[in-house]
């Protein structure tokens, strides 16, 4: 975690540096009009230089061989960025320093280019790793930033960088388009190689020391199994080695994949003690200077990663079923005891809420449907969307809840309000084996608003809701409890459509 006081000092320095280094806007570019662009870490550098070509100079900010997760820009680095025309970065979940630095760049007219612009990120963090009881200090992200490790998504990042640079510098747009087209052809060929290699695999699961390959796994139908408690820098303890040996034997593991910069003795110890082989999967967060001098780049390293992965996927593993991902049996997923459920007040849902139905209709949630298909291919993205069209459909575009009053705002602008009182809750048992809770409310007295209301939001006891499904009608609570296909869904009104989509993916 970055310390707040460091950023205060850094931001203070940026003002001084900005005053010294950028008084003359013409100092940003050479006399011939070439652009100077700073790219945060290696994949962003390689993508950007292939787009820019001879139209400018692209500089790598994070030094070769440096762990980009731990990188914090120095005052000199800030000055370099301020003197450039643009900064290209992946995502603030990777380059966590960018939002603070970006504030100082606005007045310097430095364009800030985000490679994941418009893309939804998968949830990240420690909870995705195998064996939670043995977590080590490491790199855990609220959202997983390792998008570039799937060639199919690297294509989208290059397109996003190209489009933003073209918009910022239209005089170079045609060259950017031409350069990008040539590079995209190579990336698409790489994507096809991955698709072909993993179409009919003998096993889908691969075990990694660094949980960086979730996007690669998702895009190509594989299953990443990250093992916690294995550091790239420190040899595991004898007790941990014994546990890993048991894990390897129980699951038929033949290879464990380490990062490029892993300490060799760690891999050697693990291989000797557990009778497995170790291989390298390079997360491409920073190539060494020797690698770059030898002409290695994103495509060549990803081809090496493919060769390494095929050592696992081309080999049968009779015990692979043990590694299949299982849905965690927690309250959010509908696993709880009756005694854990408590009545909730209407104030748990206080606030102003918007229906997600319009975002489904206008395509904003299409990425969510595509993600669902990749996670579970029993339905296509179009079929998932059709299912949610029935579920989300409503003519109530907004709901405002204050105190015990609910106001429904309809598509035609009309509003209906009523005061409501709690009517308890009902626990529902589903065929899949999980459960749900509906929290019931009834209007006080006669009203032209809905007489009966039921909330469902994955919570089972008093807590502020972040979103909810709602059931409403005028017949009876029992009639609403029978409704399973239609559940209008609401998120706070201050969220954009893309922010709602990201929330859906993260949960």
URUR-V474363 format. One record per residue. OMEGA is omega in whole degrees, -180 to 180 (* if undefined). BURIAL is 1 if it has 16 or more other ideal C-beta (glycine too) atoms within 10 Angstrom, else 0. Layout:
omega=OMEGA burial=BURIAL
omega=OMEGA burial=BURIAL
This chain:
omega=-180 burial=0
omega=-178 burial=0
omega=-177 burial=0
omega=-176 burial=0
omega=177 burial=0
omega=-178 burial=0
omega=178 burial=0
omega=179 burial=0
omega=-178 burial=0
omega=-179 burial=1
omega=176 burial=0
omega=179 burial=0
omega=-176 burial=1
omega=179 burial=1
omega=179 burial=0
omega=-179 burial=0
omega=-180 burial=1
omega=-179 burial=1
omega=-178 burial=0
omega=-167 burial=0
omega=-171 burial=1
omega=180 burial=1
omega=-179 burial=0
omega=-177 burial=0
omega=-178 burial=0
omega=178 burial=0
omega=-177 burial=0
omega=-176 burial=1
omega=178 burial=1
omega=-176 burial=0
omega=-179 burial=0
omega=176 burial=0
omega=178 burial=0
omega=-180 burial=0
omega=171 burial=1
omega=-176 burial=1
omega=176 burial=1
omega=177 burial=1
omega=-170 burial=1
omega=-180 burial=1
omega=-160 burial=1
omega=-178 burial=1
omega=178 burial=1
omega=177 burial=1
omega=-177 burial=1
omega=178 burial=1
omega=-174 burial=1
omega=-178 burial=1
omega=177 burial=1
omega=176 burial=1
omega=-174 burial=1
omega=-180 burial=1
omega=-178 burial=1
omega=-178 burial=0
omega=-179 burial=1
omega=180 burial=1
omega=178 burial=1
omega=-179 burial=1
omega=178 burial=0
omega=-177 burial=1
omega=-178 burial=1
omega=-176 burial=1
omega=179 burial=0
omega=177 burial=0
omega=-180 burial=1
omega=176 burial=1
omega=-175 burial=0
omega=177 burial=1
omega=-174 burial=1
omega=-174 burial=0
omega=171 burial=1
omega=-177 burial=0
omega=175 burial=1
omega=176 burial=0
omega=178 burial=0
omega=178 burial=0
omega=179 burial=1
omega=179 burial=1
omega=179 burial=1
omega=-180 burial=1
omega=-178 burial=1
omega=-179 burial=1
omega=-180 burial=1
omega=175 burial=1
omega=-177 burial=1
omega=172 burial=1
omega=176 burial=1
omega=179 burial=1
omega=-176 burial=1
omega=-175 burial=1
omega=-178 burial=1
omega=173 burial=1
omega=174 burial=1
omega=178 burial=1
omega=-173 burial=1
omega=-180 burial=1
omega=-172 burial=1
omega=-178 burial=1
omega=179 burial=0
omega=-180 burial=1
omega=-177 burial=1
omega=-180 burial=1
omega=-179 burial=0
omega=-177 burial=1
omega=-177 burial=1
omega=-177 burial=0
omega=178 burial=0
omega=180 burial=1
omega=175 burial=0
omega=178 burial=1
omega=179 burial=1
omega=-173 burial=1
omega=-178 burial=1
omega=-175 burial=1
omega=-180 burial=1
omega=-180 burial=1
omega=178 burial=0
omega=-180 burial=0
omega=175 burial=1
omega=180 burial=1
omega=176 burial=1
omega=175 burial=1
omega=179 burial=0
omega=175 burial=1
omega=-173 burial=0
omega=-174 burial=0
omega=-180 burial=0
omega=-174 burial=1
omega=177 burial=1
omega=174 burial=1
omega=-174 burial=1
omega=-173 burial=0
omega=-175 burial=0
omega=-179 burial=1
omega=176 burial=0
omega=170 burial=0
omega=-178 burial=0
omega=-176 burial=1
omega=-180 burial=1
omega=-175 burial=0
omega=174 burial=1
omega=174 burial=0
omega=-177 burial=1
omega=-177 burial=1
omega=-168 burial=1
omega=-176 burial=1
omega=-172 burial=1
omega=-176 burial=1
omega=169 burial=1
omega=-179 burial=1
omega=179 burial=1
omega=180 burial=1
omega=172 burial=1
omega=175 burial=1
omega=-179 burial=1
omega=179 burial=1
omega=179 burial=1
omega=178 burial=1
omega=-180 burial=1
omega=178 burial=1
omega=178 burial=1
omega=-176 burial=1
omega=-179 burial=1
omega=176 burial=1
omega=180 burial=1
omega=178 burial=1
omega=-179 burial=0
omega=-177 burial=0
omega=-175 burial=1
omega=180 burial=0
omega=179 burial=0
omega=-171 burial=1
omega=-177 burial=1
omega=178 burial=0
omega=177 burial=1
omega=-179 burial=1
omega=-179 burial=0
omega=-180 burial=0
omega=-178 burial=1
omega=-179 burial=1
omega=180 burial=0
omega=-179 burial=0
omega=180 burial=1
omega=177 burial=1
omega=178 burial=0
omega=179 burial=0
omega=179 burial=1
omega=175 burial=0
omega=177 burial=0
omega=177 burial=1
omega=180 burial=1
omega=177 burial=0
omega=178 burial=0
omega=-180 burial=1
omega=-180 burial=0
omega=-177 burial=0
omega=-174 burial=1
omega=180 burial=1
omega=-179 burial=0
omega=-177 burial=0
omega=178 burial=1
omega=168 burial=0
omega=-176 burial=1
omega=-173 burial=1
omega=173 burial=1
omega=-172 burial=1
omega=-177 burial=1
omega=174 burial=1
omega=-179 burial=1
omega=-175 burial=1
omega=-175 burial=1
omega=-168 burial=1
omega=-180 burial=1
omega=-180 burial=1
omega=178 burial=1
omega=-180 burial=1
omega=-178 burial=1
omega=-175 burial=1
omega=-174 burial=1
omega=172 burial=1
omega=179 burial=0
omega=-180 burial=1
omega=177 burial=1
omega=177 burial=1
omega=180 burial=1
omega=178 burial=1
omega=178 burial=1
omega=178 burial=1
omega=177 burial=1
omega=-180 burial=1
omega=178 burial=1
omega=-175 burial=1
omega=-174 burial=0
omega=179 burial=0
omega=180 burial=1
omega=-180 burial=1
omega=177 burial=0
omega=180 burial=0
omega=180 burial=0
omega=178 burial=1
omega=179 burial=1
omega=178 burial=0
omega=180 burial=1
omega=178 burial=1
omega=178 burial=0
omega=179 burial=0
omega=-180 burial=1
omega=-178 burial=1
omega=-178 burial=0
omega=-173 burial=0
omega=176 burial=1
omega=-177 burial=1
omega=177 burial=1
omega=-179 burial=1
omega=166 burial=1
omega=-176 burial=1
omega=178 burial=1
omega=176 burial=1
omega=179 burial=1
omega=-173 burial=1
omega=180 burial=1
omega=178 burial=1
omega=-172 burial=0
omega=-177 burial=0
omega=178 burial=0
omega=180 burial=1
omega=-179 burial=1
omega=179 burial=0
omega=-179 burial=0
omega=-180 burial=1
omega=-177 burial=0
omega=-174 burial=0
omega=-175 burial=1
omega=179 burial=1
omega=174 burial=0
omega=174 burial=1
omega=176 burial=0
omega=179 burial=1
omega=-179 burial=1
omega=164 burial=0
omega=-175 burial=1
omega=179 burial=1
omega=174 burial=1
omega=-180 burial=1
omega=176 burial=1
omega=175 burial=1
omega=176 burial=1
omega=178 burial=0
omega=179 burial=0
omega=179 burial=0
omega=-180 burial=1
omega=178 burial=1
omega=180 burial=0
omega=176 burial=0
omega=177 burial=0
omega=-180 burial=1
omega=-177 burial=1
omega=-175 burial=1
omega=-178 burial=1
omega=180 burial=0
omega=178 burial=1
omega=174 burial=1
omega=176 burial=0
omega=177 burial=0
omega=179 burial=1
omega=178 burial=1
omega=180 burial=0
omega=-179 burial=1
omega=-177 burial=1
omega=175 burial=0
omega=176 burial=0
omega=-172 burial=1
omega=178 burial=1
omega=-177 burial=0
omega=179 burial=0
omega=176 burial=0
omega=-178 burial=1
omega=-178 burial=0
omega=-174 burial=0
omega=-179 burial=1
omega=179 burial=0
omega=-176 burial=0
omega=-178 burial=1
omega=-179 burial=0
omega=178 burial=0
omega=177 burial=0
omega=-178 burial=0
omega=-178 burial=0
omega=179 burial=0
omega=-177 burial=0
omega=-178 burial=1
omega=-179 burial=0
omega=173 burial=0
omega=177 burial=1
omega=-177 burial=0
omega=178 burial=1
omega=180 burial=0
omega=-176 burial=0
omega=179 burial=0
omega=-175 burial=0
omega=179 burial=1
omega=177 burial=0
omega=-177 burial=0
omega=178 burial=1
omega=179 burial=0
omega=-179 burial=1
omega=175 burial=0
omega=-178 burial=1
omega=-180 burial=1
omega=177 burial=1
omega=178 burial=1
omega=-171 burial=0
omega=179 burial=1
omega=176 burial=1
omega=177 burial=1
omega=-176 burial=1
omega=179 burial=1
omega=180 burial=0
omega=174 burial=1
omega=-177 burial=1
omega=-176 burial=0
omega=175 burial=0
omega=-179 burial=0
omega=-178 burial=1
omega=-178 burial=1
omega=179 burial=1
omega=178 burial=1
omega=179 burial=1
omega=177 burial=1
omega=177 burial=1
omega=179 burial=1
omega=179 burial=1
omega=-180 burial=1
omega=178 burial=0
omega=-178 burial=0
omega=-174 burial=0
omega=177 burial=0
omega=174 burial=0
omega=175 burial=0
omega=177 burial=0
omega=179 burial=1
omega=179 burial=0
omega=175 burial=0
omega=-179 burial=1
omega=179 burial=1
omega=178 burial=0
omega=-179 burial=0
omega=175 burial=1
omega=175 burial=0
omega=-177 burial=0
omega=-174 burial=1
omega=-171 burial=1
omega=179 burial=0
omega=172 burial=1
omega=175 burial=0
omega=-173 burial=1
omega=179 burial=1
omega=174 burial=1
omega=176 burial=1
omega=-178 burial=1
omega=178 burial=1
omega=-176 burial=0
omega=177 burial=0
omega=-178 burial=1
omega=174 burial=0
omega=177 burial=1
omega=-180 burial=0
omega=180 burial=1
omega=-173 burial=1
omega=-179 burial=0
omega=-178 burial=0
omega=177 burial=0
omega=179 burial=0
omega=-179 burial=0
omega=175 burial=0
omega=-177 burial=0
omega=175 burial=0
omega=172 burial=1
omega=-175 burial=0
omega=175 burial=1
omega=-179 burial=0
omega=175 burial=0
omega=177 burial=0
omega=-179 burial=0
omega=177 burial=1
omega=176 burial=1
omega=-179 burial=0
omega=176 burial=0
omega=-177 burial=0
omega=-178 burial=0
omega=-178 burial=0
omega=180 burial=0
omega=176 burial=0
omega=-174 burial=0
omega=176 burial=1
omega=177 burial=1
omega=172 burial=1
omega=176 burial=1
omega=-168 burial=1
omega=175 burial=1
omega=179 burial=1
omega=179 burial=1
omega=176 burial=1
omega=178 burial=0
omega=-180 burial=0
omega=-180 burial=0
omega=174 burial=0
omega=172 burial=0
omega=-179 burial=1
omega=-179 burial=1
omega=-174 burial=1
omega=-178 burial=1
omega=173 burial=1
omega=178 burial=1
omega=171 burial=1
omega=-177 burial=1
omega=180 burial=1
omega=177 burial=1
omega=-179 burial=1
omega=179 burial=1
omega=-175 burial=0
omega=175 burial=0
omega=179 burial=0
omega=-177 burial=0
omega=176 burial=1
omega=173 burial=0
omega=180 burial=1
omega=168 burial=1
omega=-177 burial=1
omega=177 burial=1
omega=-179 burial=1
omega=-180 burial=1
omega=-176 burial=0
omega=-178 burial=0
omega=-179 burial=0
omega=175 burial=0
omega=180 burial=1
omega=179 burial=0
omega=179 burial=0
omega=-179 burial=1
omega=178 burial=0
omega=-177 burial=0
omega=-180 burial=0
omega=-173 burial=0
omega=-171 burial=0
omega=-175 burial=0
omega=177 burial=1
omega=-171 burial=1
omega=-172 burial=1
omega=175 burial=1
omega=-180 burial=1
omega=-176 burial=0
omega=-178 burial=0
omega=176 burial=0
omega=174 burial=1
omega=179 burial=0
omega=-179 burial=1
omega=177 burial=1
omega=176 burial=0
omega=178 burial=1
omega=178 burial=1
omega=177 burial=1
omega=179 burial=1
omega=-179 burial=1
omega=-177 burial=1
omega=-178 burial=0
omega=* burial=0
